[in-house]
Amino acid sequence: MEAVVVAAALGLLLLAAAGSSAGDEAREAAAVRELLARLLGPGPAASFSVSVERALAAESGLDTYRLSGGGPGAQVRVIGSTGVAAAAGLHRYLRDFCGCHVAWSGSQLRLPQPLPAVPEELTEATPNRYRYYQNVCTQSYSFVWWDWARWEQEIDWMALNGINLALAWSGQEAIWQRVYLALGLTQTEIDEFFTGPAFLAWGRMGNLHTWSGPLPRSWHLKQLYLQHRILDRMRSFGMIPVLPAFAGHVPKALTRVFPQISVTQMGSWGHFNCSYSCSFLLAPEDPLFPIVGSLFLRELTKEFGTDHIYGADTFNEMQPPSSEPSYLAAATAAVYQAMITVDPDAVWLLQGWLFQHQPQFWGPAQVGAVLAVPRGRLLVLDLFAESQPVYVRTASFLGQPFIWCMLHNFGGNHGLFGALESVNQGPAAARLFPNSTMAGTGMAPEGIGQNEVVYALMAELGWRKDPVADLGTWVTSFAARRYGVSQGDAEAAWRLLLRSVYNCSGEGCTGHNRSPLVRRPSLQMATTVWYNQSDVFEAWRLLLKATPTLASSPAFRYDLVDITRQAVQELVSLYYEEARTAYLNKELVSLMRAGGILAYELLPALDKVLASDSHFLLGSWLEQARGVAVSEAEALFYEQNSRYQLTLWGPEGNILDYANKQLAGLVADYYTPRWRLFMEMLVESLVQGIPFQQHQFDQNVFQLEQTFVLGTRRYPSQPQGDTVDLAKKLFLKYYPRWVAGSL
């Protein structure tokens, strides 16, 4: 009984802290009606009546929607307790009654006429307070170059998927610049401290400084403008934007202005030397700590207002200077005190990644010290709960509210991947955990725009009390909605993918693509996968078989590119294994055959397939970066930021290929030259009878990698070629070889 009382009290405290500034009912209803018009057009939107009534959630206090009406001559009536709830109800109607589909890669919104009636009034309440979205890294891997038009699409997607809590971190460097200038730093010192745009996420968490900077003045102005629009739109739906707070990291230059301050230089991060990492952490007991923290938050909230939830991560992937609980408790208290000095209603949103990332450091005493914030004033993101949940080994974060999050993707990589059964069962299991303090569900990918089926399921689970009963049936319906028609071959393909690439299980499951295709070649690369590759090839065959019916669907063509890309990824691994075996057996002809096919046939063919879809173009990626610039010099700077992130990640390949993508242009001019050089050096090794020198290859290939990063070649930003024809050619060439076992 005590646990129930505690959990209820925590829920009330969070509601009191964060729920009072959502905006009025009329504004939220208007926002949903405007979303509806953007989504369907003004004519179809007139067939819906949308209203927001707080009283709908009076009993539970949780977001609730109600659907009714529809049928010949009747409007569909959507009522929500908040704008987000109303948008989620609208999405439920479009999905379950109209067979529509909303997705990053394009939505399928063919409405039946007349609109189907809701047979009985349908009322649905979410089982938890929060549906969270984003990871600090998403800001850099996916959002960094977005303009307002792209942000508007994303916020609409968030509302339709019921997201009511999300990071809003744009523009913070402009605020920090004001604070640092007020503290006595020079503009030059500030410019030397900030990272470039593509690496801001790690500057914000104290992992990096300086690398790939400085930030142009125009960047600050544009980001301030963008942040105002983002916040206004999020709040119009009743979402709660999470603003940043001071976590303790400061520029080294602060020690020039205040030579007596107590700072600790942290260790290096991500294979960077101290020119770009080894950040300075202000001691929690230093008198300057509350001054810096309160200055920043006061300036931030003066500029942007507040919804009282703030994110701060002091020890993200960095070992604290001391494991003493007293030190960790003091560091935690300093961050929290700086928040409540400015905002007495502050709630701290903490990424729980640190506990998962270094479990050997974070023992019970250390975890307890960091969680020693007044109960209910700390909201922890169990960031990787679908694979390595932390709530289980910390007794529900020692009674602090937490959000069960699916991380799923690392680095914004392409590659079919998911742990759908774990995702399906996880939230319900967390709610049933003894004395659970679970306060919501979340999606926290490092990068978006991939594996949309995974996010569709997770978003739906935010409104379900129980897991989906039959994922096979669910994914069949998903395919029908995605393509706008039920097609047996396509649905069978999706069921094969569900049991293979989307059926990863265990702690070894990470959505980080380590395929040889996107790694710097060596003779030691692993090629094992958790699924039967024959399922991927059979799904490829079935999707191609469905083309006569589905080829007009943009979502289908996107999926055909994606499954073809995955099949080629499997083939690259198989030809690599063949080439490696031939080399080790000193079989020159076999090596030249396998290596030749991989580097001179397979990869160029993949590049052509990718070039046929706008979502897989390096040109689009780089043009997005260039589009932020106000001069050609800025455009080149932003483009180089983007190229570095996709490839070397640092000046010396410090986190090489972490953010790998399979994009037309990147395959042709980055991955393919690496593979050709590798195969040439293996052949040369056999011909000359000398061992292959990996170190020499690494030196030579780094020159190729640098050439790409520093290059200025412009790539097409419009698709070229026909996806179906190109995929069929690849299939007809390689599928028979796969079946016959004679690659």
Solvent accessible surface area in square Angstrom, and as a share of the most:
residue,aa,sasa,rsa
1,M,182,0.81
2,E,137,0.61
3,A,32,0.25
4,V,98,0.57
5,V,89,0.51
6,V,39,0.23
7,A,37,0.29
8,A,58,0.45
9,A,54,0.42
10,L,9,0.05
11,G,30,0.29
12,L,121,0.60
13,L,56,0.28
14,L,2,0.01
15,L,58,0.29
16,A,73,0.56
17,A,4,0.03
18,A,1,0.01
19,G,31,0.30
20,S,95,0.61
21,S,43,0.28
22,A,14,0.11
23,G,31,0.30
24,D,90,0.47
25,E,68,0.31
26,A,74,0.58
27,R,94,0.34
28,E,0,0.00
29,A,5,0.04
30,A,36,0.28
31,A,6,0.05
32,V,0,0.00
33,R,111,0.41
34,E,94,0.42
35,L,1,0.00
36,L,3,0.01
37,A,35,0.27
38,R,91,0.33
39,L,39,0.19
40,L,25,0.13
41,G,20,0.19
42,P,111,0.70
43,G,53,0.51
44,P,55,0.34
45,A,14,0.11
46,A,71,0.55
47,S,42,0.27
48,F,10,0.04
49,S,36,0.23
50,V,6,0.04
51,S,30,0.19
52,V,8,0.04
53,E,66,0.30
54,R,85,0.31
55,A,80,0.62
56,L,30,0.15
57,A,13,0.10
58,A,83,0.65
59,E,177,0.79
60,S,61,0.39
61,G,33,0.32
62,L,42,0.21
63,D,14,0.07
64,T,6,0.04
65,Y,4,0.02
66,R,73,0.27
67,L,0,0.00
68,S,26,0.17
69,G,33,0.31
70,G,10,0.09
71,G,8,0.07
72,P,114,0.72
73,G,94,0.90
74,A,48,0.38
75,Q,94,0.42
76,V,0,0.00
77,R,105,0.38
78,V,0,0.00
79,I,10,0.05
80,G,0,0.00
81,S,2,0.01
82,T,22,0.13
83,G,0,0.00
84,V,0,0.00
85,A,0,0.00
86,A,0,0.00
87,A,0,0.00
88,A,7,0.06
89,G,0,0.00
90,L,0,0.00
91,H,20,0.09
92,R,49,0.18
93,Y,0,0.00
94,L,0,0.00
95,R,41,0.15
96,D,73,0.38
97,F,54,0.23
98,C,15,0.09
99,G,28,0.27
100,C,2,0.01
101,H,11,0.05
102,V,20,0.12
103,A,13,0.10
104,W,38,0.13
105,S,9,0.06
106,G,33,0.31
107,S,52,0.33
108,Q,16,0.07
109,L,45,0.23
110,R,150,0.55
111,L,34,0.17
112,P,51,0.32
113,Q,141,0.63
114,P,74,0.47
115,L,10,0.05
116,P,38,0.24
117,A,52,0.40
118,V,13,0.07
119,P,116,0.73
120,E,140,0.63
121,E,112,0.50
122,L,43,0.21
123,T,64,0.37
124,E,39,0.17
125,A,26,0.20
126,T,1,0.01
127,P,26,0.16
128,N,17,0.09
129,R,34,0.12
130,Y,0,0.00
131,R,7,0.02
132,Y,1,0.00
133,Y,0,0.00
134,Q,0,0.00
135,N,5,0.03
136,V,2,0.01
137,C,12,0.07
138,T,0,0.00
139,Q,12,0.05
140,S,2,0.01
141,Y,4,0.02
142,S,19,0.12
143,F,7,0.03
144,V,18,0.10
145,W,11,0.04
146,W,14,0.05
147,D,86,0.45
148,W,32,0.11
149,A,59,0.46
150,R,52,0.19
151,W,5,0.02
152,E,37,0.16
153,Q,114,0.51
154,E,1,0.00
155,I,0,0.00
156,D,17,0.09
157,W,20,0.07
158,M,0,0.00
159,A,0,0.00
160,L,3,0.01
161,N,12,0.06
162,G,0,0.00
163,I,3,0.02
164,N,5,0.02
165,L,0,0.00
166,A,0,0.00
167,L,4,0.02
168,A,3,0.02
169,W,10,0.03
170,S,10,0.06
171,G,2,0.02
172,Q,7,0.03
173,E,7,0.03
174,A,5,0.04
175,I,0,0.00
176,W,26,0.09
177,Q,33,0.15
178,R,85,0.31
179,V,4,0.02
180,Y,6,0.02
181,L,82,0.41
182,A,79,0.62
183,L,16,0.08
184,G,38,0.36
185,L,6,0.03
186,T,67,0.39
187,Q,76,0.34
188,T,86,0.50
189,E,32,0.14
190,I,0,0.00
191,D,41,0.21
192,E,104,0.46
193,F,38,0.16
194,F,12,0.05
195,T,2,0.01
196,G,0,0.00
197,P,1,0.01
198,A,0,0.00
199,F,0,0.00
200,L,8,0.04
201,A,0,0.00
202,W,11,0.04
203,G,23,0.22
204,R,42,0.15
205,M,5,0.02
206,G,3,0.02
207,N,1,0.00
208,L,3,0.01
209,H,32,0.14
210,T,45,0.26
211,W,16,0.06
212,S,20,0.13
213,G,22,0.21
214,P,71,0.44
215,L,7,0.04
216,P,27,0.17
217,R,185,0.68
218,S,20,0.13
219,W,7,0.03
220,H,10,0.04
221,L,93,0.46
222,K,78,0.33
223,Q,18,0.08
224,L,26,0.13
225,Y,127,0.48
226,L,12,0.06
227,Q,1,0.01
228,H,76,0.34
229,R,91,0.33
230,I,1,0.01
231,L,3,0.02
232,D,78,0.40
233,R,40,0.15
234,M,0,0.00
235,R,43,0.16
236,S,10,0.07
237,F,0,0.00
238,G,7,0.07
239,M,0,0.00
240,I,6,0.03
241,P,0,0.00
242,V,0,0.00
243,L,1,0.00
244,P,4,0.03
245,A,12,0.10
246,F,6,0.03
247,A,9,0.07
248,G,0,0.00
249,H,20,0.09
250,V,3,0.02
251,P,2,0.01
252,K,132,0.56
253,A,22,0.17
254,L,0,0.00
255,T,42,0.24
256,R,130,0.48
257,V,41,0.24
258,F,65,0.27
259,P,97,0.61
260,Q,168,0.75
261,I,25,0.13
262,S,52,0.33
263,V,42,0.24
264,T,52,0.31
265,Q,93,0.41
266,M,10,0.04
267,G,51,0.49
268,S,73,0.47
269,W,25,0.09
270,G,23,0.22
271,H,155,0.69
272,F,4,0.02
273,N,88,0.45
274,C,70,0.42
275,S,67,0.43
276,Y,55,0.21
277,S,0,0.00
278,C,5,0.03
279,S,6,0.04
280,F,28,0.12
281,L,5,0.03
282,L,1,0.01
283,A,11,0.08
284,P,16,0.10
285,E,132,0.59
286,D,12,0.06
287,P,105,0.66
288,L,12,0.06
289,F,5,0.02
290,P,64,0.41
291,I,83,0.42
292,V,1,0.00
293,G,2,0.02
294,S,12,0.08
295,L,61,0.31
296,F,0,0.00
297,L,2,0.01
298,R,121,0.44
299,E,37,0.17
300,L,1,0.00
301,T,24,0.14
302,K,153,0.65
303,E,47,0.21
304,F,8,0.03
305,G,33,0.31
306,T,36,0.21
307,D,3,0.02
308,H,33,0.15
309,I,1,0.00
310,Y,0,0.00
311,G,3,0.03
312,A,3,0.02
313,D,11,0.06
314,T,13,0.08
315,F,10,0.04
316,N,11,0.05
317,E,49,0.22
318,M,9,0.04
319,Q,101,0.45
320,P,6,0.04
321,P,62,0.39
322,S,35,0.22
323,S,54,0.35
324,E,105,0.47
325,P,51,0.32
326,S,84,0.54
327,Y,46,0.17
328,L,0,0.00
329,A,35,0.27
330,A,43,0.33
331,A,7,0.05
332,T,5,0.03
333,A,48,0.37
334,A,15,0.12
335,V,2,0.01
336,Y,12,0.05
337,Q,93,0.41
338,A,3,0.03
339,M,3,0.01
340,I,43,0.22
341,T,85,0.49
342,V,33,0.19
343,D,10,0.05
344,P,95,0.60
345,D,67,0.35
346,A,0,0.00
347,V,0,0.00
348,W,7,0.02
349,L,5,0.02
350,L,6,0.03
351,Q,13,0.06
352,G,2,0.01
353,W,29,0.10
354,L,11,0.05
355,F,0,0.00
356,Q,25,0.11
357,H,77,0.35
358,Q,30,0.13
359,P,69,0.43
360,Q,142,0.63
361,F,24,0.10
362,W,5,0.02
363,G,21,0.20
364,P,124,0.78
365,A,56,0.43
366,Q,29,0.13
367,V,5,0.03
368,G,21,0.20
369,A,9,0.07
370,V,7,0.04
371,L,7,0.03
372,A,68,0.53
373,V,10,0.06
374,P,75,0.47
375,R,120,0.44
376,G,0,0.00
377,R,44,0.16
378,L,0,0.00
379,L,0,0.00
380,V,0,0.00
381,L,0,0.00
382,D,1,0.00
383,L,7,0.04
384,F,7,0.03
385,A,5,0.04
386,E,17,0.07
387,S,13,0.08
388,Q,42,0.19
389,P,46,0.29
390,V,2,0.01
391,Y,12,0.05
392,V,77,0.44
393,R,118,0.43
394,T,11,0.06
395,A,64,0.50
396,S,1,0.01
397,F,0,0.00
398,L,81,0.40
399,G,11,0.11
400,Q,5,0.02
401,P,1,0.01
402,F,0,0.00
403,I,0,0.00
404,W,3,0.01
405,C,0,0.00
406,M,0,0.00
407,L,1,0.01
408,H,4,0.02
409,N,4,0.02
410,F,15,0.06
411,G,0,0.00
412,G,4,0.04
413,N,3,0.01
414,H,20,0.09
415,G,12,0.11
416,L,12,0.06
417,F,17,0.07
418,G,0,0.00
419,A,7,0.05
420,L,1,0.00
421,E,79,0.35
422,S,37,0.24
423,V,1,0.01
424,N,3,0.01
425,Q,84,0.37
426,G,12,0.11
427,P,2,0.01
428,A,12,0.09
429,A,54,0.42
430,A,0,0.00
431,R,57,0.21
432,L,150,0.75
433,F,48,0.20
434,P,98,0.62
435,N,108,0.55
436,S,21,0.14
437,T,12,0.07
438,M,18,0.08
439,A,11,0.09
440,G,0,0.00
441,T,6,0.04
442,G,3,0.03
443,M,4,0.02
444,A,0,0.00
445,P,0,0.00
446,E,17,0.07
447,G,0,0.00
448,I,20,0.10
449,G,30,0.29
450,Q,5,0.02
451,N,7,0.04
452,E,15,0.07
453,V,1,0.00
454,V,0,0.00
455,Y,3,0.01
456,A,29,0.23
457,L,0,0.00
458,M,4,0.02
459,A,11,0.08
460,E,20,0.09
461,L,5,0.02
462,G,4,0.04
463,W,21,0.07
464,R,80,0.29
465,K,114,0.48
466,D,97,0.50
467,P,32,0.20
468,V,13,0.07
469,A,108,0.84
470,D,76,0.40
471,L,17,0.08
472,G,22,0.21
473,T,84,0.49
474,W,20,0.07
475,V,2,0.01
476,T,31,0.18
477,S,46,0.29
478,F,0,0.00
479,A,1,0.00
480,A,25,0.19
481,R,29,0.10
482,R,4,0.02
483,Y,3,0.01
484,G,31,0.29
485,V,65,0.37
486,S,81,0.52
487,Q,28,0.12
488,G,51,0.49
489,D,30,0.16
490,A,0,0.00
491,E,15,0.07
492,A,28,0.22
493,A,0,0.00
494,W,13,0.04
495,R,99,0.36
496,L,24,0.12
497,L,6,0.03
498,L,25,0.13
499,R,153,0.56
500,S,1,0.01
501,V,0,0.00
502,Y,5,0.02
503,N,74,0.38
504,C,10,0.06
505,S,93,0.60
506,G,52,0.50
507,E,123,0.55
508,G,76,0.73
509,C,5,0.03
510,T,40,0.23
511,G,7,0.07
512,H,29,0.13
513,N,19,0.10
514,R,138,0.50
515,S,12,0.08
516,P,2,0.01
517,L,0,0.00
518,V,0,0.00
519,R,84,0.31
520,R,51,0.19
521,P,0,0.00
522,S,18,0.11
523,L,27,0.13
524,Q,143,0.64
525,M,3,0.01
526,A,69,0.54
527,T,22,0.13
528,T,126,0.73
529,V,60,0.35
530,W,109,0.38
531,Y,25,0.09
532,N,94,0.48
533,Q,32,0.14
534,S,43,0.28
535,D,10,0.05
536,V,0,0.00
537,F,1,0.00
538,E,49,0.22
539,A,0,0.00
540,W,0,0.00
541,R,76,0.28
542,L,16,0.08
543,L,2,0.01
544,L,12,0.06
545,K,114,0.48
546,A,0,0.00
547,T,4,0.03
548,P,121,0.76
549,T,76,0.44
550,L,3,0.01
551,A,28,0.22
552,S,107,0.69
553,S,10,0.07
554,P,101,0.63
555,A,6,0.05
556,F,0,0.00
557,R,63,0.23
558,Y,10,0.04
559,D,11,0.06
560,L,0,0.00
561,V,0,0.00
562,D,16,0.08
563,I,3,0.01
564,T,0,0.00
565,R,0,0.00
566,Q,2,0.01
567,A,0,0.00
568,V,0,0.00
569,Q,16,0.07
570,E,4,0.02
571,L,0,0.00
572,V,0,0.00
573,S,9,0.06
574,L,33,0.16
575,Y,0,0.00
576,Y,1,0.00
577,E,58,0.26
578,E,62,0.28
579,A,1,0.00
580,R,55,0.20
581,T,73,0.42
582,A,2,0.02
583,Y,22,0.09
584,L,113,0.56
585,N,87,0.44
586,K,158,0.67
587,E,82,0.37
588,L,60,0.30
589,V,123,0.71
590,S,45,0.29
591,L,1,0.01
592,M,108,0.48
593,R,106,0.39
594,A,0,0.00
595,G,2,0.02
596,G,24,0.23
597,I,14,0.07
598,L,0,0.00
599,A,0,0.00
600,Y,111,0.42
601,E,68,0.30
602,L,0,0.00
603,L,0,0.00
604,P,40,0.25
605,A,28,0.21
606,L,0,0.00
607,D,22,0.11
608,K,127,0.54
609,V,1,0.01
610,L,0,0.00
611,A,19,0.14
612,S,12,0.08
613,D,15,0.08
614,S,54,0.35
615,H,84,0.38
616,F,1,0.00
617,L,7,0.04
618,L,0,0.00
619,G,1,0.01
620,S,38,0.24
621,W,58,0.20
622,L,6,0.03
623,E,57,0.25
624,Q,69,0.31
625,A,0,0.00
626,R,25,0.09
627,G,58,0.56
628,V,18,0.10
629,A,20,0.16
630,V,95,0.55
631,S,56,0.36
632,E,102,0.46
633,A,76,0.59
634,E,24,0.11
635,A,6,0.05
636,L,71,0.36
637,F,51,0.21
638,Y,0,0.00
639,E,4,0.02
640,Q,69,0.31
641,N,2,0.01
642,S,2,0.01
643,R,2,0.01
644,Y,18,0.07
645,Q,4,0.02
646,L,0,0.00
647,T,0,0.00
648,L,0,0.00
649,W,2,0.01
650,G,0,0.00
651,P,35,0.22
652,E,124,0.56
653,G,14,0.14
654,N,16,0.08
655,I,32,0.16
656,L,49,0.24
657,D,9,0.05
658,Y,50,0.19
659,A,0,0.00
660,N,2,0.01
661,K,5,0.02
662,Q,1,0.00
663,L,4,0.02
664,A,10,0.08
665,G,6,0.06
666,L,0,0.00
667,V,0,0.00
668,A,38,0.30
669,D,42,0.22
670,Y,3,0.01
671,Y,0,0.00
672,T,4,0.03
673,P,38,0.24
674,R,1,0.00
675,W,1,0.00
676,R,76,0.28
677,L,34,0.17
678,F,1,0.00
679,M,9,0.04
680,E,90,0.41
681,M,32,0.14
682,L,1,0.00
683,V,32,0.19
684,E,89,0.40
685,S,6,0.04
686,L,33,0.17
687,V,98,0.56
688,Q,109,0.49
689,G,66,0.64
690,I,88,0.45
691,P,98,0.62
692,F,27,0.11
693,Q,100,0.44
694,Q,50,0.22
695,H,133,0.59
696,Q,78,0.35
697,F,0,0.00
698,D,39,0.20
699,Q,91,0.40
700,N,52,0.27
701,V,0,0.00
702,F,39,0.16
703,Q,107,0.48
704,L,68,0.34
705,E,1,0.00
706,Q,51,0.23
707,T,97,0.57
708,F,12,0.05
709,V,1,0.01
710,L,94,0.47
711,G,26,0.25
712,T,86,0.50
713,R,142,0.52
714,R,133,0.48
715,Y,20,0.08
716,P,65,0.41
717,S,43,0.28
718,Q,130,0.58
719,P,60,0.38
720,Q,105,0.47
721,G,61,0.59
722,D,56,0.29
723,T,4,0.02
724,V,15,0.09
725,D,79,0.41
726,L,33,0.16
727,A,0,0.00
728,K,86,0.36
729,K,139,0.59
730,L,8,0.04
731,F,25,0.10
732,L,123,0.61
733,K,86,0.36
734,Y,1,0.01
735,Y,35,0.13
736,P,69,0.43
737,R,62,0.23
738,W,61,0.21
739,V,98,0.56
740,A,76,0.59
741,G,67,0.64
742,S,70,0.45
743,L,23,0.11
